[in-house]
Amino acid sequence: MMAHAAREQMQDMASATTDRNVPAVLLERLHVTYATAAGPIPAVADLSLAIEAGSFVSVLGPSGCGKSTLIKVISGLLAPSAGRVELNGAPVTGPRPDVGIVFQQPTLLPWKTVLDNVLVPLRARKAPREEAIARAEEMIALVKLKGFERNYPFELSGGMQQRVALARALIHDPPVIVMDEPFAALDALTREQMSLELQRLWSHSRKTVLFVTHSISEAVFLSDRVIVLSPRPARIVKDIRISLPRPRTTATMADAAFAAACDELRRQLYAVTGAGER
Amino acid sequence: MKQTLLRLGSPLVTFAFVLLAWEAAVRLFGVPNYILPDVSQVVTALYRGYVDGEFWPHLFFTMKAMLLGYCAGSLLALILGGLLAEAPIFERFVFPLVIALQSMPKVALAPLVIVWFGFGIESKIVLVALICFFPIFINAIVGLRSVDPNLVDMMKAFGCSSLDIMLQVKLPHAAGPIFAGLQIGVVLGLIGAVVGEFIASTQGLGFLIQNGANALDLGIVFAGLVSLAVIGVTGTQLLRFLHARLVFWDRKSATSVAS
């Protein structure tokens, strides 16, 4: 019941908030350079990318290529050295309410219950308490954690913790969600299940998702579009569309088209990392 | 149930054994009671002291010095620790001084403190505060500094203010190390009180012990030691209990950081 209500609500919000003509995320000639003791290290060099509203885009790249830097810039935690960053047409100058973030680690506060953790973004905005709690309960039901509201993070499994983080990222109903390798710390089976869950959530809300991963199959399974980055400094070396029909299921992973897409991406990745023959 | 009995009972068995061995040794080897009193002598001294009431003023004196000094010292440690952890400028100016003070044995300051604050309870309060300050201070800094930067980033990304981050992330995170410091502080603070009473006092358990030793009445000395142990154990256990209650999410931080 609850989940159903939440679903309807999210659909309403999604159709109300997004203007399809303005890119949800716009990066233009983005440069990010870190100053270190050994001299400046360029993490991102001249990267331009426009993500249309409502699409699911994965960013794939070798480890240490600057994917997380990208996430930090978009979420307003890090100012770019040069270039433009816009969300829904407005420049990013700091953390914004219209982005939800899921980090690589669940980053839950160990001393707060699941409910209070999910409430963090709303509390920060001083949202009315009753409404906030109702909304949090909806989100918790949405990520299938109903009944765990009063539990503490240490009482949950890794997958459940990451679901809490997902509920937290969704609670303030941001049109854009950025996810930084959210399932990297999970075991293979849980990871696959979380992919299915994420697809379910996304297909109901149709938010814009920027999903950073280093798993090729995860990227193909979830995305409308996969972007391959070069090793540091990050540039876009490939931008492919994934047109597998939705909803995708575990059977999709056995599909020839799925395998072909994975294969192409793998070839690209091997090419950019300069790794030897396969 | 059986586990609890075993946990509570085991130390009691050890205690009983030590007391028995003590009593036996004194009787068997005919140790004179100005070297080592037998158990019954200590019990008698304790009984007389607390039933006839002679010990109470001394116990209260030491406990009062301890409580006031401990509260003042830990409060100051938390405030200064918080300032130092949060304000880098403060650190640059103050930290060297703190390190210099910390590496000095604080009991060496006792005579000076007596000169400045007199023979009364004030000097003992100051000594307690001075000695229990450092472990709490250092642990507060370590605790506030060791916050997971990802948690701070998360809070920022979701629009939380610095005050939110302090209250909801840094303080709870630091609570574990702070409690460890508070626990160490109890034992160290007690040292401060006793040293102060040794040097110059007409009251307190330290005074009682020293007086007993001067009169070669070791029953009183041991009675004083037992009283101090009871204060120390009670204080430490109280904090351990509070620690487990308040910092329920992390049993591992029960062990100390700065010891």
Interface residues (C-beta under 8 A of the other chain):
Chain A: K72 S75 G76 L77 P95 R96 P97 V99 I101 F103 Q105 T107 L109 P110 W111 K112 V120 P121 R123 A124 R125 Y152 P153 F154 R168 H172
Chain B: D148 N150 L151 D153 M154 M155 K156 A157 F158 G159 C160 S161 D164 Q168 V169 P172 V247 F248 W249 D250
